[in-house]
Amino acid sequence: MKLYFATGACSLGPHIVIREAGLDAELDKVTFGAERTTESGKDFYTINPQGAVPVLETGNGETLTEAQVLLQYLASLAPAKNLMPTESFAKWRALETLNFIATELHKGASPLLRKPNDEIRDATHKNLQNR
Ligand SMILES: N[C@@H](CCC(=O)N[C@@H](CS)C(=O)NCC(=O)O)C(=O)O
């Protein structure tokens, strides 16, 4: 299993779950620049055409993207650790929280990473305060 990650990015979530679950995973750091290369020397666009982390190579020939899916997949590999509720209403509450983080917080904050003008920055802050 291998996790492609970047410093200061949302790939930190799956990285934490790998550690908490006690899973054995290789890490490959992606550097964001004009080109996206991995520490192991790959063109990251050949791994994920979107150029975004996190990406998980599962070790059984499959590749997964989308941080919240990776979190659930990784948690499912270590059920004894109880990292993700799988039964009762707690499961739906956890899914609600993961979706909120992905859509409202993560993507809600994304405009701030793109050097926004004052109008966009203020609107983004206002929206995030509500969330
Ligand atoms: N929908 C994806 C988005 C992943 C994403 O936006 N990752 C950011 C880092 S937090 C990234 O790699 N951005 C680089 C880019 O989009 O060019 C997910 O939830 O995993």
The ligand as an SDF file (V2000), in Angstrom:
LIG
                    3D

 20 19  0  0  0  0  0  0  0  0999 V2000
  -11.8740   15.9820   -3.8880 N   0  0  0  0  0  0  0  0  0  0  0  0
  -10.5150   15.7140   -3.4660 C   0  0  0  0  0  0  0  0  0  0  0  0
   -9.7490   17.0180   -3.4440 C   0  0  0  0  0  0  0  0  0  0  0  0
   -8.3240   16.8270   -3.0730 C   0  0  0  0  0  0  0  0  0  0  0  0
   -7.5870   18.1620   -3.0680 C   0  0  0  0  0  0  0  0  0  0  0  0
   -8.1180   19.2360   -3.3920 O   0  0  0  0  0  0  0  0  0  0  0  0
   -6.3260   18.0800   -2.6600 N   0  0  0  0  0  0  0  0  0  0  0  0
   -5.5190   19.2550   -2.6520 C   0  0  0  0  0  0  0  0  0  0  0  0
   -4.6390   19.2910   -1.4110 C   0  0  0  0  0  0  0  0  0  0  0  0
   -5.5800   19.5580    0.0710 S   0  0  0  0  0  0  0  0  0  0  0  0
   -4.6110   19.2380   -3.8540 C   0  0  0  0  0  0  0  0  0  0  0  0
   -3.9660   18.2550   -4.1260 O   0  0  0  0  0  0  0  0  0  0  0  0
   -4.6120   20.3530   -4.5860 N   0  0  0  0  0  0  0  0  0  0  0  0
   -3.8010   20.4840   -5.7330 C   0  0  0  0  0  0  0  0  0  0  0  0
   -4.6260   20.8430   -6.9240 C   0  0  0  0  0  0  0  0  0  0  0  0
   -5.8560   20.7130   -6.8580 O   0  0  0  0  0  0  0  0  0  0  0  0
   -4.0400   21.2170   -7.9320 O   0  0  0  0  0  0  0  0  0  0  0  0
  -10.5120   15.0580   -2.0810 C   0  0  0  0  0  0  0  0  0  0  0  0
  -11.4190   15.3680   -1.2910 O   0  0  0  0  0  0  0  0  0  0  0  0
   -9.6330   14.2390   -1.7960 O   0  0  0  0  0  0  0  0  0  0  0  0
  1  2  1  0
  2  3  1  0
  2 18  1  0
  3  4  1  0
  4  5  1  0
  5  6  2  0
  5  7  1  0
  7  8  1  0
  8  9  1  0
  8 11  1  0
  9 10  1  0
 11 12  2  0
 11 13  1  0
 13 14  1  0
 14 15  1  0
 15 16  2  0
 15 17  1  0
 18 19  2  0
 18 20  1  0
M  END
$$$$
